[in-house]
Each structure stands twice: as structure tokens, then as C-alpha cells.
Amino acid sequence: HRAGPGLSIVSYTHVCRNEDLCNNVPNTLPLWDSLPPTVPGSVRCPVCLSTEGCASATELTCPAGDTHCYNGILLISGGGIFTSLTVQGCTSQAGCNLLNNIEKIGALTVREYCIHEDPASSNQDVLTCQRGVMVKLQTNSAQTPVEWTASGSQTCEAGEMCQETLLLVDVGHRSLIVGSKGCSKIRTHESPTVTVHSGPPGMLVASSARFCSSSGCNRVDSSSVLLDAILHPGVGSQRAAWDQGHA
């Protein structure tokens, strides 16, 4: 897709059907050419390749011929994979096209978003949100808060928001609580919505949902945000519960 020196992206795809287990390449060694020798140039750029972000990227001298600095995010999904890769480095030309307009690579979909220094750029709307799911079947979930820890983070597509959603089903002696954190295409107000679908006597079914528009904002760490709103209904208590979770 793009050859070095500087940033380079190479992909390999092999589709076979002649025999079982024919997709048996044992390692990546035959797939990549050795990197060409480089001569230092005059431009210096931050250089980083990370799934955790590049807040402290090291600045290095670019090879001769590379006159621009690249700063972007590659979203890689498909085949059981969903990850975001922050990329910084040297390129020979300006622009946001490391993949030469290709989005499908074998079973993978790769989307590219460039990060510009201009605060007015629309790419500033690309958020990083906490990501994870929780499914717990136990007793007393309607009275005792359940810890809610995200398993990781994900970079959203442009225009998406962060979300965190909880669902509680309680039958008295046993409870199911389900939680989801991640990105959402739904764009709505940022105040939490708590809904009691059915209540005592009988089964209790309640849910809460919140959408927010800053990186990492979906960071509530327990189900108390839902339980407090059920036990103390009213807008004030709902707002306080979510504010407490974000303190």
C-alpha cells in the first residue's frame, strides 16, 4: 500500500480451497522485504505505533525525501478483531491516504482518520471510549451495586459518541445485570435516561443509558447509577448518581 523509507504499509492475503488447513503459513518471515537503507533528511517528526495512543511519541529525523509528518488512526475490524492503531511517522507527501483508498484487506476492514492540529477540524470528533461488556447472574443485584470495569478502549468512527448502558432483571431471589460500554452511532442528549419497565410486586426490570461526547467519558464503575435512581426516583437523584460516578 505504501513503501518506505518512512511509513510503510504492506498486506498479504491468501485464499485457498484445494485442501483442509491450506491456510498454514507458519510465520511472517517470507512476507516482508527487508527495509531499504536510509539516508537522514532535514525533517523531524514524532514517530509512534501504538494501540494505547501516542501522547509521548519520540521525535526522530526522517529519511531523505520524506518531507511531511503523518498523524492518524487506523481502525481495524473483522475476523474477530476490533482494534485502533495510532500511527505517527514520516511520509513523502501530505494527505490522509496510507492505504491508497483501500478499505478491505482480506477479511479485514481498515478505516483511516487523520488528526490535524486545527481545532476546527472535523477529525477532532473522533473519540476514544471505554469498551467492555458485563453479564452477571447472582443474588441481590437489585440492592447491592455490582462493580463495572471496562476491559479496554476503542476508537470510534467519525461522528459517533461514547455510550454506557445497564439492564437489570430481578425476580426476588436472583438477578441478571447486563452492561455495555463502547461507541454508538446514536447521537442524543448527554443526560442519563433511567427507565423502570416493570416493578414490584412481581419482577423488576429497569435500564439506564447514557451517551456522551468526550473521550473516555463513559467511565461509570458500578451499577449504583441505576440502583440509586430506582431507590430514589427523580431527576435530581439520577443526575447526582451519574455525577458521583464521574467524580
C-alpha positions as CSV (number, residue, x, y, z in Angstrom):
1,H,0.0,0.0,0.0
2,R,2.9,2.3,0.8
3,A,6.6,1.6,0.6
4,G,9.3,3.0,2.9
5,P,11.6,4.6,3.9
6,G,9.4,6.3,6.4
7,L,5.9,4.9,7.0
8,S,5.2,1.7,5.1
9,I,2.1,-0.5,5.0
10,V,2.2,-4.0,3.4
11,S,-0.6,-6.6,3.5
12,Y,-0.7,-10.3,2.4
13,T,-3.9,-12.2,1.6
14,H,-4.0,-15.9,0.6
15,V,-7.3,-17.6,-0.2
16,C,-7.3,-21.4,-0.8
17,R,-9.7,-24.2,-1.1
18,N,-7.6,-27.1,-2.5
19,E,-7.3,-28.9,0.8
20,D,-8.0,-28.7,4.5
21,L,-5.8,-26.5,6.6
22,C,-4.3,-24.9,3.5
23,N,-4.1,-21.5,5.3
24,N,-1.0,-22.8,7.1
25,V,1.7,-20.1,6.6
26,P,3.8,-20.6,9.8
27,N,5.2,-17.1,10.2
28,T,5.6,-13.7,8.6
29,L,9.2,-14.0,7.5
30,P,8.5,-14.8,3.8
31,L,6.0,-12.0,3.5
32,W,8.1,-8.8,4.0
33,D,11.0,-7.5,2.1
34,S,14.0,-6.2,4.1
35,L,13.9,-2.5,4.8
36,P,15.9,-0.4,2.4
37,P,18.9,1.6,3.7
38,T,18.0,5.2,4.6
39,V,19.9,8.5,4.4
40,P,18.8,11.1,7.0
41,G,17.0,14.2,5.8
42,S,16.2,17.5,7.3
43,V,12.7,17.0,8.6
44,R,11.9,15.7,12.1
45,C,8.6,14.0,13.1
46,P,7.1,12.3,16.1
47,V,7.3,8.5,15.4
48,C,4.9,6.1,17.1
49,L,2.9,2.9,16.5
50,S,0.6,2.1,19.4
51,T,-2.8,0.7,20.4
52,E,-2.7,2.9,23.5
53,G,-2.2,6.4,21.9
54,C,0.9,8.4,21.3
55,A,1.0,11.1,23.9
56,S,4.7,10.8,24.4
57,A,6.0,9.9,20.9
58,T,9.7,10.1,20.2
59,E,10.8,12.7,17.6
60,L,13.2,11.3,15.0
61,T,14.9,12.5,11.9
62,C,13.1,11.4,8.7
63,P,14.8,9.7,5.8
64,A,15.8,11.9,2.9
65,G,12.8,12.5,0.6
66,D,10.2,12.4,3.4
67,T,9.0,16.0,3.9
68,H,5.8,15.6,5.9
69,C,4.7,14.3,9.2
70,Y,1.7,11.9,9.5
71,N,-0.6,11.6,12.5
72,G,-3.6,9.3,12.2
73,I,-5.6,6.4,13.5
74,L,-6.3,3.1,11.7
75,L,-9.5,1.3,12.8
76,I,-9.0,-2.4,12.1
77,S,-12.1,-4.8,12.3
78,G,-13.2,-8.1,11.0
79,G,-12.3,-11.8,11.6
80,G,-12.8,-11.4,15.3
81,I,-10.6,-8.3,15.5
82,F,-11.5,-4.8,16.6
83,T,-8.6,-2.5,17.4
84,S,-7.5,1.0,16.8
85,L,-3.9,1.8,15.9
86,T,-2.4,5.2,16.4
87,V,0.2,6.0,13.7
88,Q,2.8,8.8,13.6
89,G,5.8,9.0,11.3
90,C,7.4,10.4,8.2
91,T,5.8,10.5,4.7
92,S,6.8,11.8,1.3
93,Q,3.6,13.7,0.8
94,A,0.8,15.4,2.7
95,G,-2.6,13.8,3.0
96,C,-4.6,11.1,4.7
97,N,-4.2,8.1,2.4
98,L,-1.8,5.5,3.8
99,L,-3.8,2.7,2.2
100,N,-4.2,4.1,-1.4
101,N,-8.0,4.3,-1.0
102,I,-8.3,0.6,0.0
103,E,-10.5,-0.4,2.9
104,K,-10.9,-4.1,2.5
105,I,-7.8,-6.3,3.1
106,G,-8.8,-10.0,3.1
107,A,-11.2,-10.5,5.9
108,L,-10.3,-7.1,7.5
109,T,-11.8,-3.7,7.1
110,V,-9.4,-0.8,7.7
111,R,-10.5,2.8,8.1
112,E,-8.2,5.7,8.4
113,Y,-8.8,9.0,10.2
114,C,-6.1,11.7,10.2
115,I,-5.6,14.0,13.2
116,H,-5.0,17.7,12.4
117,E,-3.7,20.4,14.6
118,D,-6.5,22.7,13.6
119,P,-9.1,22.6,16.5
120,A,-11.8,23.3,14.0
121,S,-11.1,20.1,12.1
122,S,-13.9,17.6,11.9
123,N,-11.4,14.8,12.8
124,Q,-11.4,16.2,16.4
125,D,-14.9,14.5,16.6
126,V,-13.2,11.0,16.6
127,L,-13.5,9.8,20.2
128,T,-11.8,7.1,22.2
129,C,-14.3,5.4,24.5
130,Q,-14.1,2.7,27.2
131,R,-15.2,-0.6,25.8
132,G,-16.5,-3.8,27.5
133,V,-19.5,-5.9,28.4
134,M,-20.7,-7.3,31.7
135,V,-23.1,-10.2,32.2
136,K,-23.7,-11.3,35.8
137,L,-26.3,-13.7,37.2
138,Q,-26.3,-13.6,41.0
139,T,-28.3,-12.6,44.1
140,N,-29.0,-9.1,45.5
141,S,-28.0,-7.2,42.4
142,A,-31.1,-5.0,42.9
143,Q,-29.9,-4.0,46.4
144,T,-26.1,-4.2,46.2
145,P,-24.1,-2.4,43.5
146,V,-22.0,-4.5,41.1
147,E,-18.5,-3.4,40.1
148,W,-18.4,-2.4,36.4
149,T,-14.9,-2.4,34.9
150,A,-14.2,-1.7,31.3
151,S,-12.0,-4.3,29.6
152,G,-10.3,-1.8,27.2
153,S,-10.9,1.1,24.9
154,Q,-11.9,1.6,21.3
155,T,-11.6,4.5,18.8
156,C,-15.0,5.4,17.4
157,E,-15.7,6.2,13.8
158,A,-16.2,9.9,13.0
159,G,-19.5,11.3,14.4
160,E,-20.0,8.5,16.9
161,M,-20.5,9.1,20.7
162,C,-19.5,7.1,23.8
163,Q,-22.2,5.1,25.5
164,E,-22.8,3.1,28.7
165,T,-25.9,1.0,29.1
166,L,-27.2,-1.1,32.0
167,L,-30.1,-3.6,32.2
168,L,-31.3,-5.2,35.4
169,V,-33.8,-8.0,35.7
170,D,-34.6,-9.1,39.2
171,V,-37.1,-11.9,40.3
172,G,-36.5,-11.5,44.0
173,H,-34.1,-14.3,44.8
174,R,-31.9,-13.9,41.7
175,S,-30.9,-11.1,39.4
176,L,-29.4,-10.6,36.0
177,I,-27.4,-7.5,35.2
178,V,-26.1,-6.7,31.8
179,G,-23.8,-3.8,30.9
180,S,-22.3,-2.4,27.7
181,K,-19.7,0.3,27.1
182,G,-18.4,1.4,23.8
183,C,-19.1,3.6,20.7
184,S,-22.6,4.4,19.4
185,K,-23.9,5.9,16.2
186,I,-26.9,7.3,18.2
187,R,-26.5,11.0,18.8
188,T,-28.7,12.2,21.7
189,H,-28.6,14.4,24.7
190,E,-25.9,13.6,27.4
191,S,-28.3,13.3,30.4
192,P,-28.8,9.8,31.6
193,T,-32.1,8.0,30.9
194,V,-33.3,5.6,33.6
195,T,-36.4,3.6,32.8
196,V,-38.3,1.2,35.1
197,H,-40.0,-1.2,32.7
198,S,-41.8,-3.2,35.4
199,G,-41.6,-3.1,39.2
200,P,-42.7,-4.7,42.4
201,P,-44.9,-6.5,43.1
202,G,-43.5,-9.0,40.6
203,M,-40.4,-8.8,38.6
204,L,-38.2,-5.7,38.5
205,V,-36.9,-4.7,35.0
206,A,-35.0,-1.5,34.8
207,S,-32.4,0.1,32.5
208,S,-30.2,3.1,32.2
209,A,-28.4,4.6,29.2
210,R,-26.1,7.5,28.8
211,F,-24.4,9.0,25.7
212,C,-21.5,11.5,26.0
213,S,-19.3,13.3,23.6
214,S,-15.8,13.5,25.1
215,S,-13.0,10.8,25.0
216,G,-13.3,8.4,28.0
217,C,-16.5,9.9,29.3
218,N,-18.3,6.5,29.7
219,R,-16.4,5.7,32.9
220,V,-19.1,4.8,35.5
221,D,-17.6,2.0,37.5
222,S,-20.6,0.3,39.2
223,S,-24.3,-0.3,38.8
224,S,-25.1,2.1,41.6
225,V,-26.0,4.7,39.0
226,L,-29.1,2.5,38.2
227,L,-29.8,1.4,41.7
228,D,-29.8,4.9,43.2
229,A,-32.2,6.1,40.6
230,I,-34.6,3.2,41.3
231,L,-34.4,3.6,45.1
232,H,-34.6,7.4,45.0
233,P,-36.6,8.3,41.8
234,G,-36.4,11.8,40.4
235,V,-34.3,13.7,38.1
236,G,-32.1,15.2,40.8
237,S,-31.1,11.8,42.2
238,Q,-30.4,10.4,38.7
239,R,-28.2,13.4,37.9
240,A,-26.4,13.1,41.2
241,A,-25.8,9.4,40.8
242,W,-24.2,9.9,37.4
243,D,-22.2,12.9,38.6
244,Q,-20.9,10.8,41.5
245,G,-19.8,8.1,39.2
246,H,-17.8,10.6,37.1
247,A,-16.2,12.4,40.1
